[in-house]
Amino acid sequence: MLDFTLTPEQTELKLKAREFALKHVLPVAAYYDEIDETPLYVLKKAFESGLTNGEIPKEYGGKGYGVTEGVIITEEIAAACPGIATSLFDNSLGMEPLILSENEHAKQKYLPKIANEFKLIAFATSEPMMGSDVSGIRCSATKDGEDYILNGTKYWVTNGGIADYFSIFATVDPKSQHEGICAFLVEKNQEGVIIGKSIPKLGQRCSNTSGIHFNNVRVPKENVLAPPGEGFVLAMKTFSRTRSAIGAFAVGAARSALEYALEYAKKRRAFGTKISNFQAISFKLAEMYQKVETSRLLVWKASWEADNGMDPTVSASIAKFYATEAALEVVNEALQIFGGYGYTKMYPIEKLYRDIRLYRIYEGTSEIQRMIVSGYVLNAYQAVMPALDDLPLHREKDPAEVDLTEDKNSTAWRCQICGHVHYGEEAPEQCPYCFFPKASFKKSS
Ligand SMILES: Cc1cc2nc3c(=O)[nH]c(=O)nc-3n(C[C@H](O)[C@H](O)[C@H](O)COP(=O)(O)OP(=O)(O)OC[C@H]3O[C@@H](n4cnc5c(N)ncnc54)[C@H](O)[C@@H]3O)c2cc1C
């Protein structure tokens, strides 16, 4: 059964997240953007309000929410501040390798703590020299007895400067690419963990991003989330469950850009009338709304697949690259509708513009999502239509009236070069269109 309605619990969650966003996120967003800092107390308040870490399974003290509940909350928070939303929901990304891992000891140790105390957990595959190519990780993990010793640098770590724990992806041998990759849970206070300075950014300045350096950091075997050879798959499985949330960030932020532009267009006057009366403006608003609605549908579909035991990889990629690119188009048009004021810090559009720009980059760039989806359509997509060679193209006789299988002169021969269909007992000596010889014709079924 197809149903787009939220359950009463999901609706309640949406309204709760919306209220939190309007009361605690929106009022502080501009200030923290200006000073380039993460308002940690807002993250704590969101935790205390039960708006974070929802996906921790019930057996580890969590709520056992699905991906769908996560994207519902995410849209609301991102509508108020994409940066704070990124830092708030970074725990979902950081925790996912732990939840997916088979390391029961680590789950028992860390998940209840994250559920019950205010603990931040960050995620790190990226490094100064690589991001898209996860198989190219260089941070090294050297086996020492049953422990591993980490050396190297992870970069672009969201909440890297404020997190308590890290899901770290490293390699036992950079040359062996995917096969060498492993994953570990590392604590901030472990000897040899060095946190870099906060990286200054164009947007999402309310979200801390830092590098982390590991100098002979000893990780006990109890903290191995994926042994060598299983880390790459763990990272990919993580992304397939978290990418729809990036789409949800985009939906929330684009929705706000649309709302601000709508209000402005209905008030601003030019040539003796409201600018919303110009078709050039109202059609922009229509397309902006269309993009927000379409994006949300894709995000919900990917989440629904994840929550119903399907592999959401392709849908999550589609949702991510569609919604994040659509959001950039929406905020770009919103800025246009605001005219010169859109380009100033007096209105919220310029911040949204800077914040939204990031969505096409993190958790797999738009180019990487296109690689995933093109790989699927080229190699795994099951076509419904017959192959071109077998396509019935009867133009000379009506197949409903003549039994073509009985009529020898109705045998169809298709030129495999230009597609011309010849009817007759035999193929022609030469194609009358492209002049290729008889051998280029194939009997069509
Ligand atoms: C603010 C911020 C927060 C982030 N948070 C995190 C985090 O918490 N954890 C984490 O691990 N990472 C994080 N990242 C890193 C992010 O995931 C990477 O920046 C992203 O994956 C791209 O990697 P890169 O920057 O190394 O670009 P590169 O991989 O060097 O790519 C450069 C360009 O080449 C393109 N490209 C690369 N390969 C191909 C290809 N095969 N075909 C076509 N085009 C290609 C890319 O799409 C891009 O346009 C964050 C980044 C930012 C900016």
The ligand as a MOL file (V3000), in Angstrom:
LIG
                    3D

  0  0  0     0  0            999 V3000
M  V30 BEGIN CTAB
M  V30 COUNTS 53 58 0 0 0
M  V30 BEGIN ATOM
M  V30 1 C 32.5510 21.0470 6.0050 0
M  V30 2 C 32.9250 19.6400 5.6810 0
M  V30 3 C 32.6110 18.6500 6.5860 0
M  V30 4 C 33.0040 17.3290 6.3250 0
M  V30 5 N 32.7590 16.3440 7.2630 0
M  V30 6 C 33.3230 15.1210 7.0910 0
M  V30 7 C 33.2500 14.1310 8.1310 0
M  V30 8 O 32.6250 14.3410 9.1820 0
M  V30 9 N 33.9080 12.9520 7.9390 0
M  V30 10 C 34.6000 12.6760 6.7950 0
M  V30 11 O 35.1660 11.5970 6.6830 0
M  V30 12 N 34.6700 13.5870 5.7910 0
M  V30 13 C 34.0580 14.7870 5.9220 0
M  V30 14 N 34.1540 15.7260 4.9220 0
M  V30 15 C 34.9270 15.4140 3.7210 0
M  V30 16 C 34.0740 15.2430 2.5010 0
M  V30 17 O 33.3550 14.0300 2.5850 0
M  V30 18 C 35.0000 15.3230 1.2940 0
M  V30 19 O 35.4190 16.6660 1.1700 0
M  V30 20 C 34.3310 14.8430 0.0250 0
M  V30 21 O 34.0720 13.4760 0.0920 0
M  V30 22 C 35.1950 15.1460 -1.2050 0
M  V30 23 O 36.5070 14.7330 -1.0080 0
M  V30 24 P 37.7350 15.7400 -1.3320 0
M  V30 25 O 37.4180 17.0400 -0.6770 0
M  V30 26 O 38.9770 15.0630 -0.9500 0
M  V30 27 O 37.6660 15.9520 -2.8630 0
M  V30 28 P 38.3550 14.9860 -3.9540 0
M  V30 29 O 38.0110 13.5780 -3.6700 0
M  V30 30 O 39.7780 15.3530 -4.0870 0
M  V30 31 O 37.5760 15.4470 -5.2360 0
M  V30 32 C 37.8200 16.7100 -5.8720 0
M  V30 33 C 36.8260 16.8530 -7.0270 0
M  V30 34 O 37.0300 15.7590 -7.9600 0
M  V30 35 C 35.8130 15.0690 -8.1270 0
M  V30 36 N 36.0950 13.6480 -8.3170 0
M  V30 37 C 36.8470 12.8360 -7.5340 0
M  V30 38 N 36.8530 11.5850 -8.0260 0
M  V30 39 C 36.0830 11.6070 -9.1350 0
M  V30 40 C 35.6950 10.6290 -10.0980 0
M  V30 41 N 36.1020 9.3600 -9.9970 0
M  V30 42 N 34.9030 11.0000 -11.1280 0
M  V30 43 C 34.4780 12.2900 -11.2200 0
M  V30 44 N 34.8090 13.2590 -10.3450 0
M  V30 45 C 35.6000 12.9220 -9.3250 0
M  V30 46 C 35.0220 15.3220 -6.8730 0
M  V30 47 O 33.6350 15.1190 -7.0610 0
M  V30 48 C 35.3760 16.7680 -6.5910 0
M  V30 49 O 34.5910 17.5950 -7.3970 0
M  V30 50 C 33.6980 17.0340 5.1380 0
M  V30 51 C 33.9810 18.0540 4.2150 0
M  V30 52 C 33.6120 19.3270 4.4850 0
M  V30 53 C 33.9700 20.4170 3.4910 0
M  V30 END ATOM
M  V30 BEGIN BOND
M  V30 1 1 1 2
M  V30 2 1 2 3
M  V30 3 2 2 52
M  V30 4 2 3 4
M  V30 5 1 4 5
M  V30 6 1 4 50
M  V30 7 2 5 6
M  V30 8 1 6 7
M  V30 9 1 6 13
M  V30 10 2 7 8
M  V30 11 1 7 9
M  V30 12 1 9 10
M  V30 13 2 10 11
M  V30 14 1 10 12
M  V30 15 2 12 13
M  V30 16 1 13 14
M  V30 17 1 14 15
M  V30 18 1 14 50
M  V30 19 1 15 16
M  V30 20 1 16 17
M  V30 21 1 16 18
M  V30 22 1 18 19
M  V30 23 1 18 20
M  V30 24 1 20 21
M  V30 25 1 20 22
M  V30 26 1 22 23
M  V30 27 1 23 24
M  V30 28 2 24 25
M  V30 29 1 24 26
M  V30 30 1 24 27
M  V30 31 1 27 28
M  V30 32 2 28 29
M  V30 33 1 28 30
M  V30 34 1 28 31
M  V30 35 1 31 32
M  V30 36 1 32 33
M  V30 37 1 33 34
M  V30 38 1 33 48
M  V30 39 1 34 35
M  V30 40 1 35 36
M  V30 41 1 35 46
M  V30 42 1 36 37
M  V30 43 1 36 45
M  V30 44 2 37 38
M  V30 45 1 38 39
M  V30 46 1 39 40
M  V30 47 2 39 45
M  V30 48 1 40 41
M  V30 49 2 40 42
M  V30 50 1 42 43
M  V30 51 2 43 44
M  V30 52 1 44 45
M  V30 53 1 46 47
M  V30 54 1 46 48
M  V30 55 1 48 49
M  V30 56 2 50 51
M  V30 57 1 51 52
M  V30 58 1 52 53
M  V30 END BOND
M  V30 END CTAB
M  END
